Amino acid sequence: MTQPTMSPMHDQPPVLSAMPPMANWIAICSIIFGVLGLLCWGGQGATSIVTDPAEMGIEISEFYRVAGLVGYVVNFALAVMLLIAGVKGLGGAGGSLMRLWAWLKIVSVVLAVVTSIIFFDEILKMMSVEFDKSMEDMAAQGGGDQADMDSEAMKAMVGPMAVGVLVVQNIIQLIWPLVVLIAVKRDARA
C-alpha cells in the first residue's frame, strides 16, 4: 500500500483568517471594549433606574431623567453591537458591522453633547449639590472656616469644571470609533 503524498500546490496549510493582523487586533480590542461597555452602561443604567435623584437631594426634570435612561439603553445596545462585531471580526467578517457601530457611536456622542448643552443648568445644579455635600462633610470634620473659604472659591469653578469634564469625556468616547473607522478603511484598501 502506498502512502498518499501532497502535491506541491498543497504544501502549505490553508489560511484560517482572511483578515490582516491589525483587524484581528481591532476585533480583540472591540470584544474587550464591548464587554466593558456592557458592564459600565448596564450597571449605570440599572443604578439610575432604581435610584431616585430626589432622595439624594437632587432635583432634575423628568425629561432629563428619561434622556439619561435612553442614553444608557442606546450605549448598552452599542456595546452589544461592538461585542458582536468583534467576534465576527475574529472570524474574518464584521468589518461592515464595525464601521456601522463606529458611525452610530459618533452620532450617539454628538447627541450626548447636544443633550448636555440643553441640560447644562441641571448638570451644574447636580454638581453643586454634590459639591455642597462635600463641603458640609469637610466642615463637620473640623475644617469649618477653611471649608467656607474653599466653598466660595470652588463654587466659581463648578461651571468650568463641568465643561472640562464633558469635553474630556466625549473626546475619550470618540477615540475608539475613529480608530475603528481608520482601521476598517485601511483593511478595505488592502
HUFENMO-V707418 format. One record per residue. N is the residue number from 1. RES is the residue in one letter. SS is DSSP state (helix for helix, strand for strand, loop for the rest). PSI is psi in radians with two decimals (NA if undefined). Layout:
n,res,ss,psi
N,RES,SS,PSI
N,RES,SS,PSI
This chain:
n,res,ss,psi
1,M,loop,2.35
2,T,loop,2.60
3,Q,loop,2.37
4,P,loop,2.46
5,T,loop,2.72
6,M,loop,2.45
7,S,loop,2.79
8,P,helix,-0.48
9,M,helix,-0.37
10,H,helix,0.42
11,D,loop,-0.53
12,Q,loop,2.43
13,P,loop,2.70
14,P,loop,2.57
15,V,loop,2.23
16,L,loop,-0.49
17,S,loop,2.28
18,A,loop,-0.11
19,M,loop,2.48
20,P,loop,2.82
21,P,helix,-0.62
22,M,helix,-0.68
23,A,helix,-0.65
24,N,helix,-0.69
25,W,helix,-0.77
26,I,helix,-0.73
27,A,helix,-0.78
28,I,helix,-0.81
29,C,helix,-0.64
30,S,helix,-0.68
31,I,helix,-0.80
32,I,helix,-0.84
33,F,helix,-0.59
34,G,helix,-0.77
35,V,helix,-0.77
36,L,helix,-0.69
37,G,helix,-0.72
38,L,helix,-0.78
39,L,helix,-0.82
40,C,helix,-0.97
41,W,helix,-0.64
42,G,helix,-0.78
43,G,helix,-0.80
44,Q,helix,-0.70
45,G,helix,-0.79
46,A,helix,-0.71
47,T,helix,-0.73
48,S,helix,-0.44
49,I,helix,-0.74
50,V,helix,-0.17
51,T,loop,2.29
52,D,loop,2.03
53,P,helix,-0.52
54,A,helix,-0.57
55,E,helix,-0.43
56,M,helix,0.09
57,G,loop,0.31
58,I,loop,2.18
59,E,loop,2.08
60,I,loop,2.72
61,S,loop,2.70
62,E,helix,-0.61
63,F,helix,-0.71
64,Y,helix,-0.71
65,R,helix,-0.76
66,V,helix,-0.72
67,A,helix,-0.69
68,G,helix,-0.76
69,L,helix,-0.71
70,V,helix,-0.71
71,G,helix,-0.74
72,Y,helix,-0.77
73,V,helix,-0.79
74,V,helix,-0.80
75,N,helix,-0.55
76,F,helix,-0.78
77,A,helix,-0.68
78,L,helix,-0.59
79,A,helix,-0.72
80,V,helix,-0.77
81,M,helix,-0.73
82,L,helix,-0.71
83,L,helix,-0.79
84,I,helix,-0.75
85,A,helix,-0.66
86,G,helix,-0.75
87,V,helix,-0.77
88,K,helix,-0.62
89,G,helix,-0.64
90,L,helix,-0.46
91,G,loop,0.05
92,G,loop,0.04
93,A,loop,-2.95
94,G,loop,-0.06
95,G,helix,-0.74
96,S,helix,-0.59
97,L,helix,-0.67
98,M,helix,-0.71
99,R,helix,-0.77
100,L,helix,-0.77
101,W,helix,-0.79
102,A,helix,-0.79
103,W,helix,-0.71
104,L,helix,-0.66
105,K,helix,-0.71
106,I,helix,-0.77
107,V,helix,-0.72
108,S,helix,-0.74
109,V,helix,-0.74
110,V,helix,-0.76
111,L,helix,-0.62
112,A,helix,-0.67
113,V,helix,-0.79
114,V,helix,-0.77
115,T,helix,-0.72
116,S,helix,-0.66
117,I,helix,-0.76
118,I,helix,-0.73
119,F,loop,0.44
120,F,helix,-0.68
121,D,helix,-0.69
122,E,helix,-0.63
123,I,helix,-0.75
124,L,helix,-0.71
125,K,helix,-0.76
126,M,helix,-0.76
127,M,helix,-0.65
128,S,helix,-0.72
129,V,helix,-0.81
130,E,helix,-0.70
131,F,helix,-0.78
132,D,helix,-0.68
133,K,helix,-0.71
134,S,helix,-0.74
135,M,helix,-0.66
136,E,helix,-0.72
137,D,helix,-0.69
138,M,helix,-0.73
139,A,helix,-0.67
140,A,helix,-0.42
141,Q,loop,0.12
142,G,loop,0.10
143,G,loop,0.72
144,G,helix,-1.08
145,D,helix,-0.74
146,Q,helix,-0.68
147,A,helix,-0.69
148,D,helix,-0.76
149,M,helix,-0.80
150,D,helix,-0.62
151,S,helix,-0.80
152,E,helix,-0.72
153,A,helix,-0.70
154,M,helix,-0.54
155,K,helix,-0.58
156,A,loop,-0.34
157,M,loop,-0.14
158,V,helix,-0.80
159,G,helix,-0.95
160,P,helix,-0.60
161,M,helix,-0.71
162,A,helix,-0.77
163,V,helix,-0.78
164,G,helix,-0.78
165,V,helix,-0.80
166,L,helix,-0.72
167,V,helix,-0.88
168,V,helix,-0.77
169,Q,helix,-0.78
170,N,helix,-0.57
171,I,helix,-0.75
172,I,helix,-0.70
173,Q,helix,-0.37
174,L,helix,-0.27
175,I,helix,-0.95
176,W,helix,-0.75
177,P,helix,-0.67
178,L,helix,-0.69
179,V,helix,-0.77
180,V,helix,-0.81
181,L,helix,-0.73
182,I,helix,-0.80
183,A,helix,-0.73
184,V,helix,-0.64
185,K,helix,-0.73
186,R,helix,-0.71
187,D,helix,-0.61
188,A,helix,-0.54
189,R,helix,-0.52
190,A,loop,NA
